[in-house]
Amino acid sequence: MDLYSIDKLMHETRQLAAKYRETTGSTLPVTGEIARFDAAQSLGLELINDPNSAIDALGKKGSSRENKRIIIKGRAIFDAGKASPRIGQVNPEQDWDLAVLVLFDDQYEVEEIYEASREAIADALENKKDSNRKKRGAMSIAQFKIIGERVWTRENGEETAIWDNQED
């Protein structure tokens, strides 16, 4: 039997990351792993624990995301008044179906979760003016919110996703 459950470890990781930022002003590189854990828990995803895989999770059988290949991004928002923060690189050329963006407060607790299709992201990146950000697949959180759909909130839990009503 493990000394710690993964739930307890993630709780302690959140606390440590928040305290570290309060103390040093710098962030620990744990947001991505916390986002993977929270997206899987909140949306019923099965995590892929293969560092060579282009995807982070699969939709579980019987869910609205069944057999969807999912990449997961996370971002903690520390000062909402600052310039529009960006998410990590999103490559629409890779083999995935949905991108999930987990947004955290300054204590690394989930505020909202959004998802967008690969097609929506590819269209948004294609419509950007030629820039280095376009080439890198960089996107702002605001842009992701515009093209995606909010599927989970702290207040309401999981909301109906646009994919629920679509035929394959």
C-alpha positions in Angstrom: 0.0 0.0 0.0 1.3 3.4 -0.9 2.2 5.8 1.9 0.4 8.6 0.1 -2.5 8.6 -2.3 -2.2 10.6 -5.5 -5.0 12.9 -4.3 -3.0 13.7 -1.2 0.2 14.2 -3.2 -1.6 16.6 -5.6 -3.1 18.5 -2.7 0.4 18.9 -1.1 1.9 19.8 -4.5 -0.7 22.7 -4.9 0.1 24.0 -1.4 3.9 23.8 -2.0 3.7 25.5 -5.4 1.5 28.3 -4.0 3.7 28.8 -1.0 6.9 28.8 -3.2 5.4 31.5 -5.5 4.4 33.6 -2.5 7.9 33.3 -1.0 10.1 33.6 -4.1 7.9 35.2 -6.8 8.8 32.4 -9.1 6.7 29.4 -10.1 7.5 25.7 -9.9 7.0 23.8 -13.1 4.1 21.6 -11.8 1.1 23.2 -13.4 1.1 20.8 -16.3 1.0 17.7 -14.1 -1.7 19.2 -11.8 -3.7 20.1 -14.9 -3.5 16.5 -16.2 -4.7 15.2 -12.9 -7.5 17.6 -12.5 -8.7 17.2 -16.1 -8.8 13.5 -15.7 -10.7 13.7 -12.4 -13.1 16.4 -13.5 -13.9 15.2 -17.0 -13.5 11.4 -16.6 -10.4 10.9 -18.7 -7.9 8.1 -18.7 -4.4 9.5 -18.5 -1.7 8.3 -20.9 1.6 7.9 -18.9 3.9 7.6 -21.9 6.4 10.5 -22.2 6.7 9.7 -26.0 3.0 10.1 -26.6 1.6 13.2 -28.3 -1.6 13.0 -26.2 -2.2 13.2 -22.5 -5.4 11.3 -22.2 -8.2 9.4 -23.8 -11.9 9.8 -23.3 -13.3 6.9 -21.3 -15.8 4.4 -22.7 -19.4 5.6 -22.3 -18.5 9.3 -21.9 -19.1 12.1 -24.3 -15.4 12.1 -25.0 -15.2 8.3 -25.7 -12.2 7.5 -27.9 -11.2 11.2 -28.2 -7.4 11.7 -28.1 -6.8 14.7 -25.8 -4.0 17.1 -25.0 -4.1 18.9 -21.7 -2.7 22.4 -21.0 -2.8 24.2 -17.7 -2.3 27.8 -16.7 -2.3 29.4 -13.2 -3.6 33.0 -13.3 -1.9 35.1 -10.7 -2.8 38.6 -11.7 -5.9 38.9 -14.0 -5.1 42.6 -14.7 -1.8 41.8 -16.5 -1.4 41.2 -20.3 -3.1 38.2 -21.8 -1.3 35.1 -20.7 -0.5 32.4 -23.2 -0.8 28.6 -23.1 1.9 26.3 -24.2 2.5 25.2 -27.8 -0.5 23.5 -29.5 0.4 21.7 -32.7 -2.6 21.0 -34.8 -0.5 18.8 -37.1 -0.2 16.1 -34.4 -2.7 13.3 -34.0 -5.2 14.5 -31.4 -8.9 15.4 -31.3 -9.5 17.8 -28.4 -7.4 20.2 -26.4 -8.3 20.8 -22.8 -7.2 24.0 -21.0 -7.4 23.9 -17.2 -7.3 27.4 -15.5 -6.1 27.7 -11.9 -6.3 30.4 -9.3 -3.2 31.5 -7.4 -3.6 28.6 -5.0 -3.5 26.1 -8.0 -7.2 25.2 -7.5 -9.2 24.7 -10.7 -11.4 27.7 -11.7 -12.6 26.6 -15.1 -11.9 24.0 -17.8 -12.3 24.7 -21.5 -12.0 22.4 -24.5 -11.5 23.0 -28.2 -11.4 20.8 -31.2 -8.2 20.4 -33.2 -10.0 21.9 -36.2 -11.0 25.0 -34.3 -7.4 25.5 -33.1 -6.0 24.9 -36.5 -8.4 27.5 -38.0 -7.6 30.0 -35.3 -3.8 29.6 -35.9 -4.2 29.7 -39.6 -6.1 33.0 -39.4 -3.3 34.6 -37.4 -1.1 37.0 -39.2 2.3 35.5 -40.1 4.3 35.6 -36.9 6.6 33.5 -34.8 3.7 32.7 -32.4 1.7 31.2 -35.3 4.7 29.1 -36.3 5.1 27.9 -32.7 1.4 27.2 -32.2 1.2 29.8 -29.5 -2.3 31.0 -28.4 -3.6 33.3 -25.7 -6.0 32.1 -23.1 -8.5 34.6 -24.3 -8.3 33.2 -27.8 -8.7 29.6 -26.6 -11.8 30.7 -24.6 -13.3 32.3 -27.8 -12.8 29.2 -30.0 -13.5 26.6 -27.3 -16.2 25.9 -24.9 -16.3 26.0 -21.1 -17.0 22.4 -19.9 -16.3 22.7 -16.2 -16.6 25.3 -13.5 -15.8 25.3 -9.8 -19.4 26.2 -9.0 -21.2 23.8 -11.3 -18.8 21.0 -12.1 -19.0 19.5 -15.6 -21.1 21.3 -18.1 -22.4 19.9 -21.4 -19.8 20.0 -24.1 -20.5 20.9 -27.7 -19.2 17.4 -28.6 -22.1 15.7 -26.8 -24.5 16.5 -29.6 -22.3 15.8 -32.6 -22.3 12.7 -34.6 -18.9 11.1 -35.4 
